[in-house]
Amino acid sequence: MVGVIATAPTTAALHEPWTLLLEPGRPLENPFLLDPPALRWTGPDGDRTAEGFCDHPAGAAFRARILPLVPGEYRWSCAWLGETVEGSFVASGDGNDGLWRAVDRHFENARGPVWPNGTTAYLMAGLSEAAETRALDRLAAHRVNRIRVSLTPSRQADGGRWYEPQVGHRDEFTYFYGPWPCARPDSATDPGWDVTRFDVAYWRRFERLLTRARDRGIAVQVVFFTDAQEGPNYPFDRDAEDPAESRFYAYAAARLAAHANAEWCLTNEWALFRPDEWVVAKGRFLAGKDPYGHLTTVHGHGHFPFAEEPWCTHALYQLWDEHGGHDAMLERVRATTKPVINEEFGYEDHYPGPWGDGRVAPARRWETRLKCAWEIAMAGAFSTDGESAASGEGGWINGLRTDSDDLLKGRRAMREFFEAIPEWWRFAPTGERTLRHPDGRTIAIGEDGMSGTLPAK
């Protein structure tokens, strides 16, 4: 019987995945239930380990990856199926933006401090790849550098679940996809997930999304679940530890951690379906599978009890409208030493019935969203927006829009305002809707409420 066949490149690009291909040389019954390849390496920045993953429905190909963070030689060995293979490669090049890191109360990547200009595109992986490319090109043109994308989407017949029924299935968009094979791919309510296996074609497609985003300078928050309180969106045991769920997190880390622009969100709105203890356990588990220390957090509501957990890099809140404005965010900024983001404060033109105080148009026009973002900034926090879905294209649901750029233009100007200020990251909130640098410089909101001023010291 043929043993394991290993194929590995001897060069790699800095901040891009280096991939080892492993072919087992024999049939495997369910390759996704096997112990994965165990990869170890020594590089210029020390020793690390990672797991490999199955990349073929029948197990004909496994892969293991390294993300080189610094240039130089990497010596590796990989143990699998009772055999060990080894080799080396050299990483070089200028690299891309690299990993995002939480540093004090702000974020940095390989190029230095970065102001997060984020938007929401939960179901971007449901777009055709041509539509996805158009969406990313448009976002990048407005200097969006961070998007929220679901790994397990909210499986729906249309957007009516969020009071956006006009966003339906069409040639370039679907709600029907996910990380596992399913018996009933056209069912919104009972897809019949097989969580003992993974849909390799979907994972490859998600990786292409990550790569396209990386090439445009966009980091992707990988949201493991959206609307997990609904059965089709969370196919695991809700009352006990489920080995299939652990395999899901481990597989995601093995496949995606070598993408420098990925960050982890354990789930959207954990409190709707799982207790705090579940979040802590999953955060610790995922951190143990990620050799690079990607940004890791969880999305909730007005409370965030995880800021002191070692795996948690920053705090995420969901506080809508003025409830998530300056005063509310200042209180939360002062409660931690880590970066704080109001990740959801009411999407543009989104009026979901009783949610969010039952507001009606025009309460969430783009101007009000931008004013909220500036209020949040004056508290020393960051914000993530979501564009209108009113046209039916998708907006915050999938990241696709063509009818208006007003919100993106305003947020682009906001990012450019801050990044033009020397040491913008050292400005701290005063409690009076201003930010002050240790040297006395002060940032205030402009008279229109949608811009900033930096008066002479």
VENURDA-V770964 format. One record per residue. N is the residue number from 1. PSI is psi as a letter, one per 40 degrees, with the letter a starting at -180 (999 if undefined). OMEGA is omega in degrees with one decimal (NA if undefined). NEAR is the number of other C-alpha atoms within 8 Angstrom. Layout:
n & psi & omega & near
N & PSI & OMEGA & NEAR
N & PSI & OMEGA & NEAR
This chain:
n & psi & omega & near
1 & h & -179.6 & 4
2 & h & 177.3 & 5
3 & a & -179.3 & 7
4 & h & 177.0 & 10
5 & h & -178.0 & 8
6 & h & 176.3 & 9
7 & h & -175.3 & 7
8 & h & 175.1 & 7
9 & i & 180.0 & 9
10 & e & 175.3 & 7
11 & i & 178.8 & 8
12 & i & 174.7 & 13
13 & h & 179.6 & 12
14 & h & 178.0 & 15
15 & e & 175.2 & 15
16 & i & -175.3 & 12
17 & h & 164.4 & 12
18 & h & -171.5 & 12
19 & h & 173.6 & 10
20 & h & 177.1 & 11
21 & h & 178.8 & 11
22 & h & 176.7 & 11
23 & h & -170.0 & 10
24 & d & 179.4 & 13
25 & e & 177.5 & 10
26 & i & -179.4 & 7
27 & i & -179.8 & 8
28 & h & -172.8 & 7
29 & c & 170.9 & 5
30 & g & -172.2 & 9
31 & e & -177.4 & 10
32 & e & 178.4 & 10
33 & e & 178.3 & 7
34 & i & 167.8 & 6
35 & h & -175.6 & 4
36 & i & 172.6 & 9
37 & i & 179.6 & 13
38 & h & -175.8 & 11
39 & h & 175.6 & 13
40 & i & 176.6 & 11
41 & i & 173.8 & 11
42 & h & 180.0 & 11
43 & a & 179.4 & 10
44 & d & -179.1 & 9
45 & e & 174.4 & 7
46 & a & -176.3 & 6
47 & i & 177.0 & 8
48 & i & 175.6 & 8
49 & i & 175.9 & 9
50 & i & 175.3 & 14
51 & i & 172.6 & 11
52 & a & -176.2 & 14
53 & i & 175.8 & 13
54 & h & -177.7 & 12
55 & f & 177.8 & 10
56 & h & -175.7 & 9
57 & d & -179.4 & 10
58 & e & 177.0 & 9
59 & e & -178.5 & 14
60 & e & -179.0 & 11
61 & h & 169.4 & 11
62 & i & 178.1 & 15
63 & i & 172.7 & 12
64 & i & -168.2 & 15
65 & i & 172.9 & 13
66 & h & 172.5 & 9
67 & h & 179.0 & 13
68 & h & -176.4 & 13
69 & e & 177.2 & 8
70 & i & 179.6 & 9
71 & i & 177.5 & 11
72 & a & -177.2 & 9
73 & h & 176.1 & 10
74 & h & 177.6 & 12
75 & h & -171.9 & 11
76 & i & 169.7 & 11
77 & i & -176.9 & 11
78 & h & 179.1 & 11
79 & h & -179.8 & 11
80 & h & 178.6 & 9
81 & f & 176.6 & 7
82 & e & 179.1 & 5
83 & i & 177.3 & 7
84 & h & 174.6 & 8
85 & i & -177.9 & 8
86 & i & -179.7 & 8
87 & a & 180.0 & 7
88 & i & 173.5 & 9
89 & i & 179.3 & 11
90 & h & 177.4 & 11
91 & h & -179.2 & 14
92 & i & 177.9 & 11
93 & i & -179.6 & 7
94 & d & -179.8 & 5
95 & i & 174.8 & 10
96 & a & -178.3 & 10
97 & e & 178.0 & 12
98 & a & 180.0 & 12
99 & i & 166.5 & 11
100 & i & 177.2 & 13
101 & i & 170.2 & 9
102 & h & -179.1 & 13
103 & h & -173.7 & 9
104 & b & -176.9 & 8
105 & e & -179.3 & 10
106 & a & -178.6 & 12
107 & i & 174.7 & 14
108 & i & 168.7 & 12
109 & a & -174.7 & 12
110 & e & -178.8 & 9
111 & e & 177.8 & 7
112 & a & 179.6 & 6
113 & i & -176.8 & 9
114 & h & 176.0 & 9
115 & h & -177.3 & 9
116 & h & 176.1 & 11
117 & g & -168.5 & 13
118 & i & 173.1 & 12
119 & i & -173.7 & 13
120 & h & 179.2 & 15
121 & f & -170.7 & 16
122 & d & -172.1 & 13
123 & f & 178.4 & 14
124 & d & -179.8 & 13
125 & e & 174.7 & 12
126 & e & 175.3 & 11
127 & i & 167.0 & 13
128 & i & -176.5 & 10
129 & d & 175.5 & 6
130 & d & 178.7 & 7
131 & d & 177.2 & 10
132 & d & 179.3 & 13
133 & d & 177.2 & 9
134 & d & -179.2 & 9
135 & d & -179.3 & 11
136 & d & 178.0 & 12
137 & d & -179.6 & 9
138 & d & 179.7 & 8
139 & d & -179.7 & 10
140 & d & 179.1 & 12
141 & d & 177.7 & 7
142 & e & 173.9 & 9
143 & f & 166.5 & 8
144 & h & -177.5 & 15
145 & e & 179.5 & 11
146 & h & 178.2 & 12
147 & i & 176.7 & 13
148 & h & -178.0 & 13
149 & h & -179.2 & 14
150 & h & 171.9 & 15
151 & d & 170.5 & 11
152 & h & -173.5 & 11
153 & i & 170.4 & 13
154 & h & -173.9 & 12
155 & h & -173.3 & 11
156 & i & 173.5 & 10
157 & d & 174.8 & 9
158 & a & -177.2 & 12
159 & e & -178.0 & 12
160 & d & 178.7 & 10
161 & d & 178.9 & 8
162 & f & -178.9 & 7
163 & f & 176.4 & 9
164 & f & -174.2 & 12
165 & e & -178.4 & 10
166 & e & 178.6 & 10
167 & g & -176.4 & 12
168 & a & 174.4 & 11
169 & i & 175.5 & 10
170 & a & -174.3 & 6
171 & d & -174.8 & 6
172 & e & -179.8 & 8
173 & h & 175.6 & 10
174 & i & 171.8 & 11
175 & e & -169.8 & 13
176 & g & 174.9 & 11
177 & i & 179.0 & 10
178 & i & -171.7 & 10
179 & e & -174.6 & 11
180 & i & 171.7 & 10
181 & i & 178.5 & 11
182 & i & -177.4 & 9
183 & d & -176.3 & 8
184 & g & -173.0 & 8
185 & e & -179.2 & 8
186 & e & -179.4 & 6
187 & h & 176.7 & 8
188 & d & -171.2 & 10
189 & d & -176.5 & 8
190 & g & -176.7 & 7
191 & d & -179.2 & 12
192 & f & -178.7 & 7
193 & h & 170.0 & 9
194 & g & -173.6 & 10
195 & e & 172.8 & 9
196 & e & -179.3 & 7
197 & i & 175.6 & 10
198 & i & 178.3 & 11
199 & g & -173.5 & 11
200 & d & -178.8 & 10
201 & d & 178.2 & 6
202 & d & -179.2 & 10
203 & d & 176.0 & 9
204 & d & 179.2 & 8
205 & d & 178.7 & 9
206 & d & 177.8 & 10
207 & d & 176.5 & 9
208 & d & 174.5 & 8
209 & d & 179.0 & 10
210 & d & -177.8 & 13
211 & d & 177.8 & 9
212 & d & 179.1 & 10
213 & d & 179.2 & 13
214 & d & -178.4 & 13
215 & e & 178.1 & 8
216 & e & 177.7 & 9
217 & f & -176.6 & 10
218 & h & 172.1 & 13
219 & i & -177.8 & 13
220 & h & 171.6 & 13
221 & h & 179.8 & 12
222 & h & -178.9 & 12
223 & h & -172.2 & 15
224 & d & 179.4 & 12
225 & i & 169.8 & 15
226 & h & -176.4 & 14
227 & f & -177.7 & 9
228 & e & 174.2 & 13
229 & e & 178.6 & 8
230 & h & -172.9 & 7
231 & d & -176.9 & 8
232 & e & -174.7 & 12
233 & e & -179.8 & 14
234 & g & -172.3 & 9
235 & f & -175.7 & 8
236 & i & 177.2 & 7
237 & h & -177.5 & 7
238 & e & -174.6 & 6
239 & e & -176.8 & 4
240 & i & 176.3 & 5
241 & h & -177.0 & 6
242 & h & 180.0 & 8
243 & d & 179.6 & 6
244 & d & 177.4 & 9
245 & d & 177.4 & 9
246 & d & 177.2 & 8
247 & d & 179.9 & 8
248 & d & 179.4 & 8
249 & d & -179.2 & 9
250 & d & 179.9 & 10
251 & d & 178.0 & 9
252 & d & 179.1 & 9
253 & d & -178.7 & 11
254 & d & -177.3 & 16
255 & d & -165.6 & 11
256 & e & -174.4 & 9
257 & d & 179.3 & 14
258 & e & 172.4 & 12
259 & h & -172.1 & 12
260 & d & -174.5 & 13
261 & e & 177.1 & 14
262 & i & 167.1 & 14
263 & i & -172.8 & 12
264 & h & 166.2 & 13
265 & h & -171.2 & 13
266 & d & 173.0 & 14
267 & i & 167.9 & 11
268 & h & 170.3 & 14
269 & g & -176.9 & 12
270 & d & -171.8 & 13
271 & e & 179.9 & 8
272 & e & -176.4 & 7
273 & e & -177.5 & 9
274 & i & 179.8 & 9
275 & i & 179.1 & 8
276 & d & -177.4 & 9
277 & d & 176.8 & 6
278 & d & 179.5 & 8
279 & d & -179.2 & 12
280 & d & -178.9 & 10
281 & d & -179.0 & 8
282 & d & 177.2 & 9
283 & d & 178.8 & 13
284 & d & 179.8 & 9
285 & d & -177.8 & 8
286 & d & 178.6 & 11
287 & d & 178.7 & 11
288 & e & 179.5 & 7
289 & e & -175.1 & 11
290 & h & -176.7 & 12
291 & e & -172.7 & 10
292 & e & 179.7 & 5
293 & f & 175.5 & 7
294 & i & 171.5 & 12
295 & h & -176.7 & 12
296 & h & 179.4 & 15
297 & a & 176.3 & 14
298 & i & -176.2 & 14
299 & h & -179.2 & 14
300 & b & -177.7 & 13
301 & b & -176.6 & 9
302 & e & 179.6 & 7
303 & i & -179.6 & 6
304 & g & -173.8 & 10
305 & e & -172.2 & 6
306 & e & -170.9 & 8
307 & d & -178.4 & 11
308 & e & 176.5 & 7
309 & h & -178.7 & 7
310 & d & -178.4 & 5
311 & d & -174.8 & 9
312 & h & -176.6 & 13
313 & d & -179.3 & 12
314 & i & -176.2 & 13
315 & h & 178.1 & 14
316 & h & 177.6 & 13
317 & i & 170.5 & 15
318 & h & -179.1 & 13
319 & h & -169.5 & 12
320 & i & 171.5 & 10
321 & b & -176.7 & 11
322 & e & 176.8 & 7
323 & e & 176.9 & 7
324 & f & -179.0 & 15
325 & a & -171.1 & 12
326 & d & -172.0 & 13
327 & d & -179.5 & 8
328 & d & -177.6 & 9
329 & d & 176.6 & 14
330 & d & 177.6 & 14
331 & d & -177.7 & 8
332 & d & 174.6 & 9
333 & d & -177.3 & 14
334 & e & -179.1 & 7
335 & e & -178.0 & 6
336 & i & 175.3 & 9
337 & e & -178.0 & 8
338 & i & 177.1 & 14
339 & i & -178.6 & 17
340 & h & 178.1 & 14
341 & h & 164.3 & 12
342 & g & -169.5 & 16
343 & e & -179.3 & 11
344 & h & -177.6 & 13
345 & f & 179.6 & 12
346 & h & -177.2 & 13
347 & i & 179.4 & 13
348 & h & 176.5 & 12
349 & f & -178.3 & 14
350 & h & -175.8 & 10
351 & g & -172.2 & 12
352 & g & 174.4 & 10
353 & b & -175.6 & 8
354 & e & 179.8 & 7
355 & i & 176.2 & 7
356 & f & 175.7 & 11
357 & e & 177.1 & 5
358 & f & -179.0 & 9
359 & i & 177.9 & 9
360 & i & -179.7 & 7
361 & i & 8.3 & 8
362 & f & -171.1 & 6
363 & d & -177.5 & 8
364 & f & 169.9 & 15
365 & i & -175.1 & 10
366 & d & -179.9 & 10
367 & d & -180.0 & 9
368 & d & 178.5 & 9
369 & d & -178.9 & 15
370 & d & 177.4 & 12
371 & d & 176.1 & 10
372 & d & -179.3 & 12
373 & d & 178.4 & 11
374 & d & 175.8 & 13
375 & d & 179.3 & 12
376 & d & 179.9 & 17
377 & d & 179.9 & 11
378 & e & 174.6 & 14
379 & e & -178.1 & 17
380 & e & 179.3 & 14
381 & i & 177.4 & 14
382 & i & -178.7 & 12
383 & i & 174.9 & 14
384 & h & -175.8 & 13
385 & a & 173.5 & 14
386 & h & -176.1 & 13
387 & i & -179.5 & 14
388 & h & 174.0 & 12
389 & e & -171.2 & 15
390 & d & -176.9 & 11
391 & e & -177.3 & 9
392 & e & 179.8 & 9
393 & d & 178.3 & 10
394 & d & -179.5 & 14
395 & b & -176.6 & 15
396 & e & -178.6 & 15
397 & d & -177.4 & 11
398 & e & 177.1 & 14
399 & e & -176.2 & 15
400 & h & 178.1 & 14
401 & i & 177.4 & 12
402 & e & -170.5 & 6
403 & e & 179.6 & 5
404 & i & 175.2 & 6
405 & e & -170.4 & 7
406 & d & -178.7 & 7
407 & d & 179.6 & 12
408 & d & 178.9 & 10
409 & d & 179.3 & 9
410 & d & -179.8 & 10
411 & d & 175.0 & 10
412 & d & 178.5 & 12
413 & d & 178.9 & 9
414 & d & 178.0 & 10
415 & d & -177.1 & 11
416 & d & 175.5 & 8
417 & d & -177.1 & 9
418 & d & -174.0 & 9
419 & e & 175.6 & 10
420 & e & -177.2 & 7
421 & h & 178.0 & 7
422 & h & 179.2 & 5
423 & f & 179.1 & 6
424 & d & -176.4 & 10
425 & e & 178.7 & 7
426 & e & 176.2 & 7
427 & h & -178.4 & 12
428 & i & -178.5 & 8
429 & i & 178.5 & 13
430 & e & -173.6 & 9
431 & e & -178.0 & 7
432 & f & -179.0 & 5
433 & f & 173.0 & 12
434 & i & 174.9 & 13
435 & i & -178.2 & 14
436 & h & 175.8 & 12
437 & i & 176.1 & 11
438 & d & 179.6 & 7
439 & e & 176.4 & 4
440 & e & 177.5 & 7
441 & i & -175.8 & 11
442 & h & 175.3 & 12
443 & h & 177.6 & 11
444 & i & 175.6 & 11
445 & h & 178.1 & 15
446 & i & -176.9 & 9
447 & d & -179.8 & 6
448 & e & -178.7 & 6
449 & e & -175.2 & 9
450 & f & 179.1 & 12
451 & i & -179.4 & 11
452 & i & 175.1 & 12
453 & i & 176.8 & 8
454 & g & -178.6 & 8
455 & i & 176.8 & 7
456 & i & -178.8 & 4
457 & 999 & NA & 5
